[in-house]
Structures are given as C-alpha cells and as structure tokens.
Amino acid sequence: MKETWFYHLECTTEQAEELLAQYRRRGVKVERSLNPDLITWTVSAQLPEGNHPPRPSRVWQSKAWG
C-alpha cells in the first residue's frame, strides 16, 4: 500500500507532543520539526493512502434534488 506524508502545521509544543504520542501508539512513522519562527512545530506522519477517493458526504443532499 502506498504511503504519503501528512503535515500538521503550526502546532504548539503540547499539540506536537500529543500528536507524536497518538501516532506512535498506532505504529505510524512520525517526525517533528521546529518552524523558522522558533515557536511552533510541524508534525509529519507517513500515512497509508486508500485505493479509492473518498465518497462525497450525503448529509447535505436532499432526496428531492435528485
């Protein structure tokens, strides 16, 4: 299965630590890097891609619209 990198941008230190813990618990390869502003973090996770595109949400579709 193909894997691609997903990025969480502009995270605080607490948010970055929580994301790292959650991804590592699931066995996902994850990295953290400090942004140029020296305050926020970017968390990168290598996640598997699905074979099919996501289905459109039917929550806002009325049966009367066809």
N, CA, C and O atoms as a GROMACS GRO file, in nm:
protein
  264
    1MET      N    1   0.085  -0.118   0.000
    1MET     CA    2   0.000   0.000   0.000
    1MET      C    3   0.089   0.124   0.000
    1MET      O    4   0.189   0.130   0.072
    2LYS      N    5   0.052   0.220  -0.080
    2LYS     CA    6   0.130   0.344  -0.094
    2LYS      C    7   0.111   0.431   0.031
    2LYS      O    8   0.000   0.442   0.085
    3GLU      N    9   0.218   0.493   0.075
    3GLU     CA   10   0.212   0.583   0.191
    3GLU      C   11   0.263   0.720   0.150
    3GLU      O   12   0.358   0.732   0.073
    4THR      N   13   0.197   0.824   0.202
    4THR     CA   14   0.239   0.961   0.176
    4THR      C   15   0.247   1.037   0.308
    4THR      O   16   0.189   0.996   0.409
    5TRP      N   17   0.319   1.147   0.304
    5TRP     CA   18   0.336   1.228   0.424
    5TRP      C   19   0.219   1.324   0.442
    5TRP      O   20   0.176   1.389   0.346
    6PHE      N   21   0.169   1.332   0.564
    6PHE     CA   22   0.065   1.427   0.602
    6PHE      C   23   0.126   1.522   0.704
    6PHE      O   24   0.197   1.479   0.795
    7TYR      N   25   0.099   1.652   0.689
    7TYR     CA   26   0.164   1.752   0.774
    7TYR      C   27   0.062   1.826   0.860
    7TYR      O   28  -0.041   1.872   0.811
    8HIS      N   29   0.091   1.835   0.990
    8HIS     CA   30   0.016   1.920   1.082
    8HIS      C   31   0.103   2.045   1.101
    8HIS      O   32   0.210   2.037   1.161
    9LEU      N   33   0.058   2.158   1.051
    9LEU     CA   34   0.138   2.280   1.053
    9LEU      C   35   0.104   2.366   1.175
    9LEU      O   36  -0.008   2.362   1.227
   10GLU      N   37   0.202   2.443   1.219
   10GLU     CA   38   0.184   2.545   1.324
   10GLU      C   39   0.128   2.487   1.454
   10GLU      O   40   0.032   2.542   1.508
   11CYS      N   41   0.186   2.380   1.504
   11CYS     CA   42   0.143   2.318   1.630
   11CYS      C   43   0.222   2.376   1.747
   11CYS      O   44   0.340   2.407   1.734
   12THR      N   45   0.156   2.389   1.859
   12THR     CA   46   0.227   2.426   1.981
   12THR      C   47   0.305   2.304   2.029
   12THR      O   48   0.286   2.194   1.977
   13THR      N   49   0.391   2.323   2.127
   13THR     CA   50   0.470   2.212   2.180
   13THR      C   51   0.380   2.104   2.237
   13THR      O   52   0.405   1.985   2.215
   14GLU      N   53   0.275   2.143   2.309
   14GLU     CA   54   0.184   2.046   2.368
   14GLU      C   55   0.107   1.968   2.261
   14GLU      O   56   0.090   1.846   2.272
   15GLN      N   57   0.062   2.039   2.158
   15GLN     CA   58  -0.010   1.972   2.049
   15GLN      C   59   0.082   1.874   1.976
   15GLN      O   60   0.042   1.763   1.942
   16ALA      N   61   0.206   1.917   1.952
   16ALA     CA   62   0.302   1.831   1.882
   16ALA      C   63   0.330   1.704   1.962
   16ALA      O   64   0.335   1.595   1.906
   17GLU      N   65   0.350   1.718   2.093
   17GLU     CA   66   0.376   1.602   2.177
   17GLU      C   67   0.258   1.505   2.176
   17GLU      O   68   0.278   1.384   2.171
   18GLU      N   69   0.136   1.557   2.182
   18GLU     CA   70   0.016   1.473   2.180
   18GLU      C   71   0.003   1.400   2.047
   18GLU      O   72  -0.028   1.281   2.045
   19LEU      N   73   0.026   1.470   1.936
   19LEU     CA   74   0.020   1.406   1.805
   19LEU      C   75   0.126   1.297   1.792
   19LEU      O   76   0.098   1.189   1.741
   20LEU      N   77   0.248   1.324   1.839
   20LEU     CA   78   0.354   1.224   1.834
   20LEU      C   79   0.314   1.099   1.913
   20LEU      O   80   0.333   0.987   1.865
   21ALA      N   81   0.260   1.119   2.032
   21ALA     CA   82   0.220   1.005   2.115
   21ALA      C   83   0.109   0.924   2.048
   21ALA      O   84   0.114   0.801   2.048
   22GLN      N   85   0.010   0.992   1.991
   22GLN     CA   86  -0.101   0.922   1.926
   22GLN      C   87  -0.055   0.842   1.805
   22GLN      O   88  -0.094   0.726   1.789
   23TYR      N   89   0.028   0.902   1.721
   23TYR     CA   90   0.075   0.832   1.603
   23TYR      C   91   0.166   0.715   1.640
   23TYR      O   92   0.154   0.608   1.581
   24ARG      N   93   0.254   0.734   1.736
   24ARG     CA   94   0.344   0.625   1.776
   24ARG      C   95   0.267   0.509   1.837
   24ARG      O   96   0.305   0.393   1.819
   25ARG      N   97   0.158   0.538   1.908
   25ARG     CA   98   0.073   0.433   1.964
   25ARG      C   99   0.015   0.346   1.853
   25ARG      O  100  -0.003   0.226   1.870
   26ARG      N  101  -0.014   0.409   1.739
   26ARG     CA  102  -0.070   0.337   1.624
   26ARG      C  103   0.038   0.276   1.535
   26ARG      O  104   0.006   0.207   1.438
   27GLY      N  105   0.164   0.299   1.566
   27GLY     CA  106   0.273   0.241   1.489
   27GLY      C  107   0.303   0.315   1.360
   27GLY      O  108   0.355   0.256   1.266
   28VAL      N  109   0.271   0.444   1.354
   28VAL     CA  110   0.293   0.526   1.236
   28VAL      C  111   0.429   0.595   1.247
   28VAL      O  112   0.468   0.641   1.354
   29LYS      N  113   0.501   0.602   1.134
   29LYS     CA  114   0.627   0.675   1.131
   29LYS      C  115   0.596   0.823   1.140
   29LYS      O  116   0.519   0.876   1.059
   30VAL      N  117   0.655   0.892   1.238
   30VAL     CA  118   0.622   1.032   1.262
   30VAL      C  119   0.750   1.110   1.292
   30VAL      O  120   0.842   1.058   1.354
   31GLU      N  121   0.754   1.236   1.248
   31GLU     CA  122   0.867   1.325   1.272
   31GLU      C  123   0.816   1.461   1.316
   31GLU      O  124   0.705   1.501   1.283
   32ARG      N  125   0.899   1.531   1.392
   32ARG     CA  126   0.864   1.666   1.436
   32ARG      C  127   0.979   1.759   1.400
   32ARG      O  128   1.095   1.725   1.419
   33SER      N  129   0.945   1.878   1.348
   33SER     CA  130   1.050   1.975   1.315
   33SER      C  131   1.005   2.114   1.360
   33SER      O  132   0.888   2.149   1.352
   34LEU      N  133   1.102   2.191   1.405
   34LEU     CA  134   1.076   2.326   1.452
   34LEU      C  135   1.062   2.419   1.332
   34LEU      O  136   1.142   2.414   1.239
   35ASN      N  137   0.960   2.504   1.334
   35ASN     CA  138   0.937   2.600   1.226
   35ASN      C  139   1.038   2.716   1.236
   35ASN      O  140   1.099   2.736   1.340
   36PRO      N  141   1.054   2.792   1.127
   36PRO     CA  142   1.150   2.903   1.128
   36PRO      C  143   1.121   3.011   1.233
   36PRO      O  144   1.211   3.086   1.270
   37ASP      N  145   0.996   3.019   1.281
   37ASP     CA  146   0.965   3.120   1.383
   37ASP      C  147   1.016   3.081   1.522
   37ASP      O  148   1.008   3.160   1.616
   38LEU      N  149   1.070   2.958   1.534
   38LEU     CA  150   1.127   2.905   1.659
   38LEU      C  151   1.026   2.894   1.772
   38LEU      O  152   1.064   2.885   1.889
   39ILE      N  153   0.897   2.894   1.740
   39ILE     CA  154   0.792   2.882   1.841
   39ILE      C  155   0.703   2.762   1.813
   39ILE      O  156   0.671   2.686   1.904
   40THR      N  157   0.664   2.744   1.688
   40THR     CA  158   0.570   2.638   1.652
   40THR      C  159   0.642   2.521   1.586
   40THR      O  160   0.756   2.533   1.541
   41TRP      N  161   0.572   2.409   1.580
   41TRP     CA  162   0.626   2.285   1.526
   41TRP      C  163   0.544   2.238   1.407
   41TRP      O  164   0.426   2.271   1.395
   42THR      N  165   0.608   2.161   1.319
   42THR     CA  166   0.539   2.089   1.213
   42THR      C  167   0.556   1.940   1.242
   42THR      O  168   0.668   1.891   1.256
   43VAL      N  169   0.443   1.869   1.251
   43VAL     CA  170   0.446   1.725   1.275
   43VAL      C  171   0.414   1.657   1.143
   43VAL      O  172   0.312   1.686   1.081
   44SER      N  173   0.501   1.565   1.101
   44SER     CA  174   0.484   1.492   0.976
   44SER      C  175   0.459   1.345   1.008
   44SER      O  176   0.533   1.284   1.084
   45ALA      N  177   0.353   1.289   0.948
   45ALA     CA  178   0.320   1.149   0.969
   45ALA      C  179   0.308   1.080   0.834
   45ALA      O  180   0.245   1.133   0.742
   46GLN      N  181   0.368   0.963   0.821
   46GLN     CA  182   0.360   0.887   0.697
   46GLN      C  183   0.241   0.792   0.707
   46GLN      O  184   0.246   0.690   0.775
   47LEU      N  185   0.132   0.828   0.636
   47LEU     CA  186   0.006   0.756   0.645
   47LEU      C  187  -0.025   0.682   0.516
   47LEU      O  188   0.013   0.727   0.408
   48PRO      N  189  -0.094   0.568   0.526
   48PRO     CA  190  -0.129   0.493   0.405
   48PRO      C  191  -0.238   0.563   0.325
   48PRO      O  192  -0.327   0.628   0.381
   49GLU      N  193  -0.228   0.550   0.193
   49GLU     CA  194  -0.330   0.606   0.104
   49GLU      C  195  -0.432   0.498   0.071
   49GLU      O  196  -0.397   0.380   0.059
   50GLY      N  197  -0.557   0.537   0.057
   50GLY     CA  198  -0.659   0.443   0.013
   50GLY      C  199  -0.654   0.423  -0.137
   50GLY      O  200  -0.598   0.506  -0.209
   51ASN      N  201  -0.712   0.314  -0.185
   51ASN     CA  202  -0.714   0.287  -0.328
   51ASN      C  203  -0.824   0.364  -0.400
   51ASN      O  204  -0.817   0.382  -0.522
   52HIS      N  205  -0.924   0.411  -0.326
   52HIS     CA  206  -1.037   0.480  -0.385
   52HIS      C  207  -1.048   0.620  -0.326
   52HIS      O  208  -1.014   0.640  -0.209
   53PRO      N  209  -1.094   0.718  -0.403
   53PRO     CA  210  -1.114   0.853  -0.348
   53PRO      C  211  -1.228   0.852  -0.245
   53PRO      O  212  -1.314   0.764  -0.251
   54PRO      N  213  -1.229   0.945  -0.152
   54PRO     CA  214  -1.335   0.947  -0.052
   54PRO      C  215  -1.471   0.972  -0.115
   54PRO      O  216  -1.483   1.045  -0.213
   55ARG      N  217  -1.574   0.909  -0.057
   55ARG     CA  218  -1.709   0.928  -0.107
   55ARG      C  219  -1.762   1.064  -0.064
   55ARG      O  220  -1.730   1.111   0.046
   56PRO      N  221  -1.841   1.129  -0.149
   56PRO     CA  222  -1.898   1.258  -0.110
   56PRO      C  223  -2.000   1.239   0.003
   56PRO      O  224  -2.071   1.139   0.008
   57SER      N  225  -2.006   1.336   0.090
   57SER     CA  226  -2.099   1.331   0.201
   57SER      C  227  -2.242   1.351   0.151
   57SER      O  228  -2.269   1.438   0.069
   58ARG      N  229  -2.332   1.269   0.202
   58ARG     CA  230  -2.473   1.281   0.165
   58ARG      C  231  -2.554   1.352   0.273
   58ARG      O  232  -2.676   1.357   0.267
   59VAL      N  233  -2.487   1.406   0.371
   59VAL     CA  234  -2.556   1.472   0.482
   59VAL      C  235  -2.637   1.591   0.433
   59VAL      O  236  -2.749   1.613   0.480
   60TRP      N  237  -2.583   1.668   0.339
   60TRP     CA  238  -2.650   1.791   0.296
   60TRP      C  239  -2.725   1.776   0.165
   60TRP      O  240  -2.767   1.875   0.107
   61GLN      N  241  -2.742   1.652   0.117
   61GLN     CA  242  -2.813   1.628  -0.008
   61GLN      C  243  -2.957   1.585   0.021
   61GLN      O  244  -2.982   1.491   0.097
   62SER      N  245  -3.049   1.653  -0.041
   62SER     CA  246  -3.190   1.620  -0.024
   62SER      C  247  -3.232   1.521  -0.134
   62SER      O  248  -3.186   1.530  -0.247
   63LYS      N  249  -3.319   1.427  -0.099
   63LYS     CA  250  -3.369   1.331  -0.198
   63LYS      C  251  -3.448   1.403  -0.308
   63LYS      O  252  -3.456   1.354  -0.420
   64ALA      N  253  -3.504   1.517  -0.276
   64ALA     CA  254  -3.582   1.592  -0.374
   64ALA      C  255  -3.494   1.653  -0.482
   64ALA      O  256  -3.542   1.684  -0.591
   65TRP      N  257  -3.364   1.671  -0.454
   65TRP     CA  258  -3.273   1.732  -0.551
   65TRP      C  259  -3.226   1.632  -0.655
   65TRP      O  260  -3.165   1.672  -0.755
   66GLY      N  261  -3.251   1.507  -0.635
   66GLY     CA  262  -3.215   1.406  -0.734
   66GLY      C  263  -3.091   1.340  -0.700
   66GLY      O  264  -3.046   1.252  -0.773
   0.00000   0.00000   0.00000
